[in-house]
Amino acid sequence: MSRVDRWALPLWAVFATLNVVLMWVLPGAETIPFHLVWISLALVYGVRPWPLPATYAVCLCVAVVTGIPLIRHAHSEVIALEETAEIPLMSLLFLVMVWHVRRRTAAVAEARSAASRERVAHEMTERFVRIATHELRTPLTVARGYAEMLQVDTTDPELAADAGVVVDELAKLSRISGRLAALAWAHQDTSGDARILDLGALLQRVARRWAPVADEAIRVEASPTPVPGDEERLETALDCLVENAVLHGRAPIVLRAEQGATSVVIEVEDDGPGISAGRAAELLHGSDSPSSAGSGLGLMIVRGIVEAHGGRIALDPTPAGGLKVTISLPGALRLTTAQAGAGPAVI
C-alpha cells in the first residue's frame, strides 16, 4: 500500500469532521462545507475503492451526519426546506460514481487477465516451437542422410527417383522447421541487441550472397544509411524477402534504402507475378490458401522482425506487374564520412 493510500482515509475523516462542524456553526452558509464533504469523499473513494458493504455504510453515515444540520437549519427556517433535497441527491450522485468506478475497475481487471492469458499462451507457443524444432532437427538430418545415401547407392532408377522425392520433402521440412524457430525468435524485443548499423552495407552483403542463386543481377540502390537495430535479425528479414523474390519473382531484384527525416525506408522489388492487396494482408498474417505455393512463414518472420524494431511493412504491386515490399524503420543520425564507406553498388 502506498503512502497516499494509507493516509487518504484518516486525512479525509479529519477534513470531513471540520466541515461538519462548520455546517453547525455557520447556519445559512452550510452549503459549501456540505459539498466539500461529498467531493472529498468521492476523491478518497477514487484513490482507494472500498468493498461494497463498507461503501454503502460510509455513504449512509455521511448522508446522516451532513443531513442532520441541514434538516435542523431548515426546521429553524434559516434555510429553505427544499435545500434538504440535496441529501438524497448527493448520496445518489456518489453511488452513481461508485458504480462507474467499480465497472471500470472490473474492466481493467478483465483486460489485465486477458493480457496475462495471452502472454502465457504466447510464451507456451514459443516454448513449444523451440522444443519441437530442436527435437525435429536430428531425426530430419538422419532421415535425409539415409535417403541421400540410398539415392546415390541404388542401381534402380525408379528407386533413385523415389529417394530423390524423399530427399526434397525432407529438405522442405528442414526449412520449415528452421523458419518456425526463426518466427518464435523474430518477435523478441530488440532493445538489448540494438546498435547503429549501416543499412546500405547490409543490403550489399545480402545481395552479394544471393547473386549466384538469382538468374540475373541483384541491384542495390542505397547510400550509407544508419539505422538502429539488431543486424542479425534484419539480415534474416532481408534474406526471407530476397528468397521469396528469387523463388516467385523474375529478375531483376532491386534492394533500396532511403533515409527520411525520421525514418528509414527499405524496398525489395521484383518483376514477378505480383499479388492482390487482400492476398498481401493474408500472407502478412500467416494465412495461406491451399492453391498458393509456400508456407507463408517467410513474410510472417519478416513482419515479426520489423514490428520488433518498431517498424511497419507493406506489400504493393508494381506498375510492371511485380511485387514491392516496403519496410519503414525508425531512423538514426547520418553516419560520419569515416563510417560511410562506399556508395550505391550493383552486384
C-alpha positions in Angstrom: 0.0 0.0 0.0 1.4 3.4 -0.9 1.7 6.3 1.4 -1.2 8.1 -0.3 -3.5 5.1 0.1 -2.5 4.7 3.7 -3.2 8.3 4.7 -6.1 9.2 2.4 -8.9 7.9 4.7 -7.6 9.3 8.0 -7.0 12.8 6.4 -10.4 12.7 4.8 -12.0 11.9 8.2 -10.3 14.9 9.8 -11.3 17.1 6.8 -14.9 15.9 6.8 -15.2 16.4 10.6 -14.0 20.0 10.3 -16.5 20.7 7.5 -19.4 19.2 9.5 -18.5 21.4 12.5 -18.6 24.4 10.1 -22.1 23.3 9.0 -23.3 23.6 12.6 -21.5 26.9 13.4 -22.3 28.7 10.1 -26.1 28.4 9.7 -27.1 29.7 6.3 -23.6 29.1 4.8 -23.5 25.4 5.3 -23.8 24.6 1.6 -20.1 25.0 0.9 -18.8 22.6 3.7 -21.7 20.2 2.9 -20.5 19.9 -0.7 -16.8 19.8 0.3 -17.6 16.7 2.4 -19.1 14.8 -0.5 -16.5 16.0 -3.0 -13.7 14.9 -0.7 -15.4 11.5 -0.2 -15.6 11.0 -3.9 -11.9 11.8 -4.2 -10.9 9.4 -1.5 -13.0 6.6 -3.0 -11.4 7.2 -6.4 -7.9 6.8 -4.8 -8.8 3.7 -2.9 -12.1 1.9 -3.6 -13.6 0.0 -0.6 -15.7 -3.2 -0.5 -19.4 -2.6 -1.5 -20.8 -3.1 2.1 -18.3 -0.6 3.5 -19.1 1.8 0.7 -22.9 1.7 1.5 -22.2 2.1 5.2 -19.9 5.2 4.7 -22.4 6.7 2.2 -25.3 6.3 4.7 -23.1 7.7 7.6 -22.1 10.8 5.6 -25.7 11.3 4.5 -26.9 11.2 8.1 -24.1 13.3 9.6 -24.3 16.0 6.9 -28.1 15.8 6.7 -28.9 16.5 10.3 -27.5 20.1 10.3 -29.4 20.8 7.0 -32.7 19.5 8.5 -32.1 21.4 11.7 -31.4 24.7 9.9 -34.5 24.1 7.7 -36.6 23.4 10.8 -35.3 26.7 12.2 -36.2 28.4 8.9 -32.6 29.5 8.4 -32.6 27.8 5.0 -35.5 26.7 2.8 -36.8 23.2 3.2 -36.1 22.5 -0.5 -32.3 22.6 0.2 -32.6 19.3 2.2 -33.3 17.6 -1.1 -29.5 17.8 -1.7 -29.1 15.0 0.9 -30.6 12.1 -1.2 -29.3 13.8 -4.4 -25.7 13.9 -3.3 -26.0 10.3 -1.9 -27.4 9.1 -5.3 -24.6 11.0 -7.2 -22.0 9.4 -5.0 -23.5 5.9 -5.6 -23.5 6.5 -9.4 -19.8 7.4 -9.2 -19.2 4.2 -7.2 -21.0 2.2 -9.9 -18.8 3.7 -12.6 -15.6 3.2 -10.6 -16.4 -0.4 -9.9 -17.3 -1.1 -13.5 -14.1 0.5 -14.7 -12.1 -1.5 -12.1 -13.7 -4.7 -13.3 -13.0 -3.8 -17.0 -9.3 -3.1 -16.2 -9.0 -6.3 -14.2 -10.5 -8.3 -17.1 -8.2 -6.6 -19.6 -5.2 -7.4 -17.4 -6.4 -11.0 -17.0 -6.8 -11.3 -20.8 -3.4 -9.8 -21.4 -1.9 -12.2 -18.9 -3.6 -15.2 -20.6 -2.4 -14.0 -24.0 1.2 -13.6 -22.7 1.2 -17.1 -21.2 -0.2 -18.6 -24.4 2.4 -16.8 -26.4 5.2 -18.0 -24.1 3.9 -21.6 -24.3 3.7 -21.3 -28.1 7.2 -20.1 -28.3 8.4 -22.8 -26.0 6.6 -25.5 -28.0 8.1 -24.2 -31.3 11.6 -24.1 -29.8 11.3 -27.6 -28.4 9.6 -29.0 -31.5 12.2 -27.6 -33.9 15.1 -28.7 -31.7 13.7 -32.3 -31.5 12.9 -32.5 -35.2 16.3 -31.3 -36.3 18.2 -34.5 -35.6 15.7 -37.1 -37.0 15.2 -35.0 -40.1 19.0 -34.8 -40.6 19.4 -38.5 -40.1 16.5 -39.4 -42.4 17.8 -37.1 -45.1 21.2 -38.6 -44.9 19.9 -42.1 -45.3 17.7 -41.0 -48.2 20.6 -39.3 -50.0 22.7 -42.4 -49.4 20.0 -44.6 -50.9 19.6 -42.2 -53.8 23.3 -42.4 -54.6 24.0 -46.1 -54.0 20.9 -47.7 -55.6 21.1 -49.0 -59.2 17.4 -49.0 -59.6 16.4 -45.7 -61.5 12.8 -45.8 -60.1 14.1 -46.3 -56.6 16.6 -43.4 -57.1 13.8 -41.1 -58.3 11.6 -42.1 -55.3 14.6 -41.4 -52.9 15.0 -38.0 -54.6 11.4 -37.1 -53.8 12.0 -38.1 -50.2 15.2 -36.0 -50.0 13.3 -33.0 -51.5 10.5 -33.3 -49.0 12.8 -33.8 -46.0 14.7 -30.6 -47.2 11.4 -28.7 -47.2 10.6 -30.0 -43.7 14.1 -28.8 -42.5 13.5 -25.4 -44.0 10.0 -25.1 -42.4 11.5 -26.2 -39.0 14.2 -23.6 -39.3 11.6 -20.9 -40.2 9.4 -21.8 -37.3 12.4 -21.3 -34.9 13.1 -18.0 -36.6 9.4 -17.0 -36.3 9.5 -17.6 -32.5 12.7 -15.6 -32.3 11.6 -12.8 -34.5 9.1 -11.2 -32.1 11.6 -10.9 -29.2 12.4 -7.4 -28.0 15.4 -5.9 -29.9 16.3 -3.2 -27.4 19.0 -5.2 -25.8 20.7 -6.0 -29.1 20.1 -2.8 -30.9 23.1 -0.8 -32.3 23.6 1.7 -35.1 24.3 -0.2 -38.3 24.8 0.8 -41.9 21.8 -0.5 -43.8 23.5 0.2 -47.2 26.3 -2.2 -46.4 23.9 -4.7 -45.1 21.9 -4.7 -48.4 25.1 -5.1 -50.4 26.1 -8.1 -48.3 22.7 -9.7 -48.7 22.7 -9.1 -52.5 26.3 -10.5 -52.8 25.3 -13.7 -51.0 22.1 -14.2 -53.2 23.6 -13.2 -56.5 24.8 -16.7 -57.5 21.3 -18.1 -56.9 19.4 -15.4 -58.9 19.3 -15.7 -62.6 20.1 -12.1 -63.1 21.9 -9.4 -61.2 20.6 -8.2 -57.9 20.7 -4.4 -57.9 21.4 -2.4 -54.8 20.3 1.3 -54.7 21.4 2.5 -51.3 23.9 5.0 -49.9 25.3 4.5 -46.4 22.1 4.6 -44.3 22.3 4.4 -40.5 19.6 2.6 -38.6 19.3 1.3 -35.0 18.6 -2.4 -34.8 19.7 -6.0 -34.5 21.8 -6.6 -37.5 21.4 -10.4 -37.4 17.6 -10.2 -37.4 17.4 -7.5 -40.1 19.6 -9.7 -42.2 17.3 -12.6 -41.6 14.3 -10.5 -42.7 16.1 -9.4 -45.9 17.1 -13.0 -46.6 13.4 -14.1 -46.4 12.3 -11.3 -48.8 15.1 -12.0 -51.3 14.4 -15.7 -51.2 10.7 -15.1 -51.9 11.7 -12.8 -54.8 14.1 -15.5 -56.2 11.5 -18.3 -55.9 8.4 -16.4 -57.1 9.7 -13.4 -58.9 11.5 -12.5 -62.1 14.8 -10.7 -62.2 16.0 -8.1 -61.8 15.5 -7.9 -58.0 16.1 -4.4 -56.6 17.1 -3.6 -53.0 16.7 0.0 -51.9 17.3 2.1 -48.8 16.3 5.7 -48.4 17.0 8.0 -45.4 14.0 10.1 -44.4 13.7 12.8 -41.8 12.7 10.5 -39.0 12.6 7.0 -40.6 14.4 4.7 -43.0 12.6 3.0 -45.9 13.7 -0.3 -47.3 12.3 -1.6 -50.5 12.6 -5.1 -52.1 11.1 -5.1 -55.6 10.9 -7.8 -58.2 9.2 -8.3 -61.6 7.2 -11.4 -60.6 3.5 -12.0 -61.0 2.6 -9.8 -58.0 -0.3 -10.3 -55.5 -3.5 -8.6 -54.7 -3.9 -6.3 -51.7 -6.1 -8.9 -49.9 -3.6 -11.6 -50.6 -0.8 -9.5 -49.2 -2.7 -9.0 -45.9 -3.3 -12.8 -45.7 0.4 -13.5 -46.2 1.5 -11.0 -43.6 -0.8 -12.6 -41.0 0.1 -16.1 -41.9 -3.0 -17.2 -43.8 -2.1 -19.4 -46.7 -4.6 -20.9 -49.2 -4.1 -24.5 -50.5 -3.6 -23.2 -54.0 -0.7 -21.0 -53.2 2.9 -22.0 -53.1 5.0 -21.8 -49.9 4.0 -21.8 -46.2 3.9 -18.0 -45.8 6.2 -18.3 -42.8 8.8 -16.1 -44.5 6.6 -13.0 -44.5 5.5 -13.7 -41.0 9.1 -13.8 -39.9 9.8 -10.5 -41.7 6.7 -8.9 -40.1 7.7 -10.1 -36.6 11.3 -8.7 -37.0 10.0 -5.4 -38.4 7.5 -4.9 -35.7 10.0 -5.8 -33.0 12.1 -2.9 -34.4 9.1 -0.6 -34.1 8.6 -0.5 -37.9 5.9 -1.2 -40.4 5.7 -3.4 -43.5 3.5 -3.2 -46.6 3.2 -5.2 -49.8 2.2 -3.5 -53.0 2.0 -4.5 -56.7 4.4 -2.6 -59.0 3.4 -0.9 -62.3 5.3 -3.6 -64.2 3.2 -6.3 -62.5 5.7 -7.4 -59.8 5.8 -7.0 -56.1 7.3 -4.3 -53.9 7.8 -4.9 -50.2 8.2 -1.6 -48.2 9.7 -1.6 -44.7 9.7 1.6 -42.6 12.1 1.6 -39.6 12.9 4.3 -37.1 15.9 6.2 -38.4 19.2 7.4 -36.8 21.6 10.3 -37.4 23.6 10.0 -40.6 26.9 8.1 -40.5 30.1 10.1 -40.4 32.3 10.1 -43.5 34.6 7.5 -42.0 31.7 5.2 -41.4 30.1 5.9 -44.7 32.3 3.8 -46.9 31.1 3.0 -50.4 28.0 4.4 -52.1 25.4 2.7 -54.2 26.5 -0.5 -55.9 25.3 -3.1 -58.4 26.0 -6.7 -57.6 
